[in-house]
Amino acid sequence: MNFLSQCTSGGCGAKIGPNDLAGLLSNLPKFSDEKLVVGFDTSDDAAVYQISEQLALISTVDFFSPMVEDPRTFGRIAVANALSDVYAMGGQVLFALNLVCFPEKMEKQVLSEILIGGAEKLKEAKASLAGGHSIYDHEPKYGLAVTGQVDPNKIIHNNTPKIGDSLILTKALGVGLIQSAVRGGMASEETEKVAIASMERLNKYAAETMADFSVNACTDVTGFGLLVHALEMAGDKTTLVIDSEQLPLLPDAYHYAEEFLATAAGQRNREFIGERIDLTSVTPAFQEILFDPQTSGGLLLSISAQNAAKCLEAIQKNDPVARIIGEVCEREEDQAIIIL
């Protein structure tokens, strides 16, 4: 039984669109717990629950269906993606629980390979696998519930950039477009190999490096694409100015965008943005890259301009594709949230 063909969608491209998600969350009752430092109301990357003056727990969950043919590779990507929320919050991963959905008729060796791949990444992250839960389903799905820790005074939020900051992106864009090309039999082996290596790459190394600097805001760029995550980062008071020429791109990603290999998730991201961002100066192909859902994408961080070059240089020792892609400015009346 073909592994990938069992899935109607895969990776972070399978996420419920931000428009639909916002509507669903708005109907939930409000919760009051002073120890819940970060909840779902701020659209941050993970929940944070304070235990003491020096300790808070980070909790997050992420799982999806396959986007690659090899089960062990899928396991590694799923784990790398699930751990990223903890790294984006400035935290350290402690342990994780497996989440498994698997077709009863599929060979169990496939599931074994998925779990081995996931365990390999957890070992690389120096995190423990503490158990999990599994059910039979029509499509294979895999991910983690992750617990981490952070000093409550050193939590990094996704929407607290400071005016004058520089923006650093640690991984190249174009994963969703390349996976569309793979499904269509259009991608070269080398292009697919580079995209897989990027998805498998832990954000642990960039996070450990940025811990040596004063980072004002950070988020991981995943299924909502660069623009929606940047929109969340800008918040109500700042405008992010992004230089599209400085964006790191995976090989052939722009070519596939020109060939209209857009994804359904990318279209949902575009609909969510609506008219809040002026895209008239951006080519249609580059627009697709900006909306492209990134499975296990990089970190987008906002850091003071005076420290940005040193931070980038340090990050590039392990993540050479990282780039300074823009700056944070004060939002003027009637000004766009993001300027490209």
N, C-alpha and C positions, 0 to 999 in steps of 0.2 A: 504494500500500500504506500503510495507516494505521500511523503510527510507534508510538504508544503501545499500540495494540491487540495488538502483537506480543509484549508482555511479560506474564508471569504475575504478576510483582511488580516493585516499583521502589524506587529510592532506598535509604536506610539500613534501610527496612523489610524488605529482602531479606536482611539479615544472618542468619547462623546464630545461633540462640539462645544466650544466655550459658551455660545449663545444658549443652547439647551441646558447646559450644566448650571449656568447662572440662574436660569429660571427655576430649576429644580431646587437649588439650595436656598433660594429666597423664600420658599414656602416652609422651610424647616423651623421648628420652634427655637427660640434663643436659649442659650445655656449660660449659666452664671457660675463660674468657679475661678476664684482669684489665682489659683495655682496653675490654671490653664493659660499660660503666657501667650501662646499662639494657637488659634483655632482655625476653623475653615472660613471664617468671615472675612479674612484679609487676603485670601487666595495665595497664601504663602506656600512654600514648598513642602513643609511638614508641620505636624503638631509638636508643640513643646510644652511639657508639664514640669513645673518646678518642684523639686524634692526638698532642697535646702538652699541656703544662701550661696553655696558654691556649686550646686549640682542641679541640672535639669535633664529630663529624658526627652529625646527626640523620637517620634513615632511616625512611620510612614508605611504605605503599602503600594505596590505596583506590580501588575502582571498583564500579560497580553498573549496573543496567538503568534505563531512563528512568522518571521519575515525572511528567513534563510532556509535552505534545504537541509543542511547538516544539523541533526538534533543537538549534538554537544556544543556546537557554535551558538545555537539558539539559547542554550542554557547559560552560556557565558555572557551573552548580550543581555539577556533578561536580568541577570544579577547585577551587572555593571549599571544598568539603567535604574534598578530599584534602589541601589545604594546612593545614587547621586543626590537625592533630596537631603540626606544627612550631611553630605559634604557641602552642599550649597548653603546650609544653615550654619556652617562653621563648626560642625560637630564631628565626633569620632564614632564610627560604627562599633557596636558591641556584639550583637547577635541578630540572627534572622530566623524566620519560620518559612518553610516552603509552602507555596500555594500551587496546587496542581489540579488541572482539569484534563482528562485524557479519554479518548475513545476506547470503549471496551474491546472493539474488534481489532484495534491496532496492535502491532507486535510490542510486547512489554519491553523488549530490548531498546526500543526507541525512547521510552520513558527513562530507562536506566541511563542512557547517554545524555539526556537532558539534565538529569539530576547530577550526573558526574561533572558535566560542564559547569553547572551552577556552583557546585562545591569547589571546583578549581578556582573560581573567581572569589568566592568567600575566603578561601585560604590565602589568596594573594592579598586580599583586603585585611588580613589578620583578624577576621571576624569568625564567630562560632555559628554553626548550624545547630539550632536547638530543637528542631522538630518540624511539624507542619500539618497540613490537611490536604486530602485529595478526594476527588469525586470523579465519576464517569461523566463524560460530556460528548457532544457531537464533534467538537473541535479540540485539538490540544491547546492548552494555555498553561503558562508557567510564570511565576514571579515570586516575590517575597513580601512578607511583613517584616519590617526592619525596625530595630530599636538601637538608638544611639545615645550619646551623652554630650552635653555642652555646658560650659560655665554660663549661668543665666545672664551675666554681665557682658558676655562676648557673643551673644546670638547675632547672626547676620540675617537681616530681613531682606525680602525681595523688593521692597518699595521705599527704601530710605536713602536714595542717592543724594549727594550734596552738589550744589551749584559749583561748577568749575571742575568737577570730577572728569576723569577719562574713563572710557568704557573698553574693557578687554574681553574678547571672546576666545575661548581656549581650544575649540575644535572647529573643523571646517564644516560648512553647510552642504546640503544636497543629498542626504541619506535617502529621503523619501523618493526623490526623483530617480536616483540610481536603482532603488529596489523596484520601482515601476519598470525601468528599463530591463532589469533582470527578469522580471515576470514576463515581459514581452519578447525575451530572447534577443535584446538589442545591446546589452552591456557586455563589454569585454571582460575577460577573466581578471585582468589586472585592475580594472576599475572596481569590480566587485570585491576583490581582495582588499583594496585600500579602504573601501567603505566598511567592510566587516571589521578590519583592524581598528577603525575609528570607533565603531559601536562597542567593540570589546574593551576598549581602553577605559580604565577606571579614572574617574575624576578625583580620586584620592590624592594623586600626585600634585595636581594643580591646587587642590584645597590645602594640602600641607604647606605648599609654598606660600600661598596667599596669607596663611596664618602669621607669617613673619611681617606682614604689612597691615596698615590700617585700612581695611576694606569697609566701605560704607554700605554697600548693598550687593547682593548676589542672588542669582537664580540659575537653575539648570535649564537649558533650552531643549525642550522635548516636543511632544505632539502638537503643541499650539504654535510651533514655529517661532522664528526670531522676533517677528513683529508683535505678536500677541504677548509674548513674555516681556518684551521691551515696553509694551504699553502698560503692563502691570508694574514694571519697575518705575516708570515715569511718575505714577501716582497723580496727585492733584496739583502739584506745585512746580513741577519741572518739565522741561522739554528735552528729549534726547535727540541730538543731532548725529546721524549715522552717515558715515562716508562709505557708500556702497562699493567704491573701488578698493577699499581696504579689507573687505570681507573675505576671509579665507574660504575657498571653495574646494570641494572634492573633485578629482579629475572627471571631466566630461559632464559634470552637473549642469553647467550652463548650456551645453549642447543639448542635453535631454530636455531642458526647460524650453529651448527653442523648438524642439520637436513636439511640444505640447503634451509631454508625459506628466501632466499634473495629476495630483491625487485628490480623492474625495475629501480627505481631511484638510488638505490645503485650501480647497474651496470653502469648507466650513470656517476656516480661519479668516479667509477673505470676507465672508459674510459678517463675521463678528466685528471685524475692524470697521466695515462700512465706510462712512465718509470722515472718520476721525483722523485719517492720515491722507495727505495729498500725495498721490502716486503718479501724478501726471508727468513728472520728470524722470520716471523710472521705466525702463523698457519692460514690455510684457514678460519676457523671459526672466529678468531679474526680479520682477514681482513674484513669480512662482517660487523662486529660491527663497525670498523673504517670508513667504507663507508656508513653505515646505515643512511638513512634520518631521522632526528629528528624533529618531529612535536612539536613545542613549547619547544625546548630544552633549555639547560642552557646557562650561560655566560662563555666564555673562556676569562680569563683576564691575562695580563702580568704585573707583579708587581716586584719591587726590591726584591731580595732575603732576605734582612734584614727585610723587612716588611711583607713577605709572610706568615709566621707562625701566626702572630698576625691578619692579615687580614682573613686568613682561619678560625681561631678560632672564630672571630666575625661573619663571614658568616654562620658558622656551627650552630650558635644559632638558626637560622631560617631555614637553609638548611643543615641538618646534613650529607647528602651524599657528599657534596663538598669535593674535594681532590686536593692536589698539584700533578700534573701529569707529570711535566717535567720542562725544563729550556730552556733559550734562549742563544745560543752560536754564536760567530762570525763565519761566513761562510768562510771556506777555499776554495782554488781553487779546482774545480771539486768535492766539497763536496755536499752531498744530501741536499735538502731543509728541509726535515724532516727525522730524524733518530729515529728508533723505537727499 
